[in-house]
Amino acid sequence: MKLNIKDETFTHEVYYETTIDLETEITSVSNIIKARVLKELDNYDNPNNLMSANQIERALNTKIDKDKQIDLALKAFENNSYFILIDDIQAKSLDQIVVIDKNTSVSFMKLTPLIGG
């Protein structure tokens, strides 16, 4: 099943959009994140990636550890570095079950720390 995902600002301006592949229409938040990371690893030079490959790995042009990058993205979600809206409702946990259909809207919103706070 194909799922369109977007990166948005808090004012709902879309600044990145892509499609990920999921095995079934019933999935979890963690599976959506994993599918996105794997998609980004296929095209990791995109500056809008949710995950960020280790600069040393890039500089050395070595193989990026997929499991490590997935783990970093999952931990970032748990640490509130970004959140996910599914049909405009905030996902609460990695284990949350999601039913995907052709009208499902999934948005990723990165949180930016305040300067000095």
C-alpha positions as CSV (number, residue, x, y, z in Angstrom):
1,M,0.0,0.0,0.0
2,K,1.3,3.4,-0.9
3,L,1.1,6.3,1.6
4,N,1.8,9.9,0.8
5,I,3.6,11.7,3.7
6,K,4.4,15.4,4.1
7,D,6.7,17.5,6.2
8,E,4.8,20.6,7.3
9,T,5.4,23.8,9.3
10,F,3.1,24.6,12.2
11,T,1.1,26.8,9.7
12,H,0.6,23.7,7.6
13,E,2.9,24.8,4.8
14,V,4.2,21.7,3.1
15,Y,8.0,21.8,2.4
16,Y,8.6,18.2,1.5
17,E,6.4,15.4,0.2
18,T,7.1,11.8,-0.7
19,T,5.4,8.4,-1.0
20,I,6.3,5.4,1.1
21,D,5.4,1.7,0.7
22,L,3.6,-0.2,3.5
23,E,2.9,-3.9,3.6
24,T,-0.7,-3.6,4.6
25,E,-3.3,-0.9,5.3
26,I,-3.2,-1.8,9.0
27,T,0.1,-0.7,10.5
28,S,1.7,1.1,13.4
29,V,3.3,4.5,13.8
30,S,6.7,2.8,14.2
31,N,6.2,1.0,10.8
32,I,5.4,4.4,9.2
33,I,8.6,5.9,10.6
34,K,10.7,2.8,9.6
35,A,9.3,3.0,6.0
36,R,10.1,6.6,5.8
37,V,13.7,6.1,7.0
38,L,14.2,3.3,4.5
39,K,12.9,5.5,1.7
40,E,15.2,8.3,2.8
41,L,18.2,5.9,2.9
42,D,17.5,5.2,-0.8
43,N,17.8,8.9,-1.5
44,Y,19.7,10.2,1.6
45,D,21.1,13.3,-0.1
46,N,17.7,15.0,0.2
47,P,18.1,17.9,2.6
48,N,14.6,17.4,4.0
49,N,15.3,13.9,5.5
50,L,13.8,13.2,8.9
51,M,16.8,11.1,9.8
52,S,20.3,12.5,9.4
53,A,23.1,10.2,8.4
54,N,26.2,10.4,10.5
55,Q,28.6,13.0,8.9
56,I,31.5,10.6,9.3
57,E,29.6,7.8,7.5
58,R,29.0,10.3,4.6
59,A,32.5,11.5,4.6
60,L,34.0,8.1,4.5
61,N,31.4,7.0,1.9
62,T,30.7,3.8,3.8
63,K,27.5,1.8,4.0
64,I,25.0,3.5,6.4
65,D,23.7,1.3,9.1
66,K,19.9,1.1,8.4
67,D,19.1,-0.3,11.8
68,K,21.0,2.5,13.5
69,Q,19.2,5.1,11.5
70,I,15.8,3.6,12.2
71,D,16.6,3.4,15.9
72,L,17.6,7.1,15.9
73,A,14.4,8.1,14.2
74,L,12.2,6.1,16.6
75,K,14.0,7.5,19.6
76,A,13.6,11.0,18.2
77,F,9.9,10.5,18.1
78,E,9.8,9.2,21.6
79,N,11.9,12.2,22.7
80,N,9.5,14.6,21.0
81,S,12.0,15.9,18.5
82,Y,9.2,15.7,15.9
83,F,5.6,14.6,16.0
84,I,3.3,13.0,13.5
85,L,-0.3,14.0,12.6
86,I,-2.5,11.3,11.1
87,D,-5.6,12.8,9.7
88,D,-4.9,15.9,11.8
89,I,-4.7,13.8,15.1
90,Q,-1.4,13.6,16.9
91,A,0.1,10.1,17.1
92,K,0.8,9.3,20.8
93,S,3.0,6.2,20.7
94,L,5.1,4.0,18.4
95,D,2.8,1.1,19.0
96,Q,-0.3,3.1,18.0
97,I,-2.3,1.2,15.3
98,V,-3.2,3.1,12.2
99,V,-5.6,2.1,9.4
100,I,-4.5,3.6,6.1
101,D,-6.8,4.3,3.2
102,K,-6.4,6.4,0.1
103,N,-7.6,9.5,2.0
104,T,-5.2,9.1,4.9
105,S,-3.2,12.2,5.6
106,V,0.2,11.8,7.4
107,S,2.3,14.8,8.3
108,F,5.6,15.0,10.1
109,M,6.4,18.2,12.0
110,K,9.9,18.8,13.4
111,L,10.2,20.7,16.6
112,T,12.8,23.5,16.6
113,P,14.4,24.4,20.0
114,L,14.0,28.0,21.1
115,I,17.2,30.0,21.2
116,G,18.3,30.6,24.8
117,G,15.5,28.4,26.2
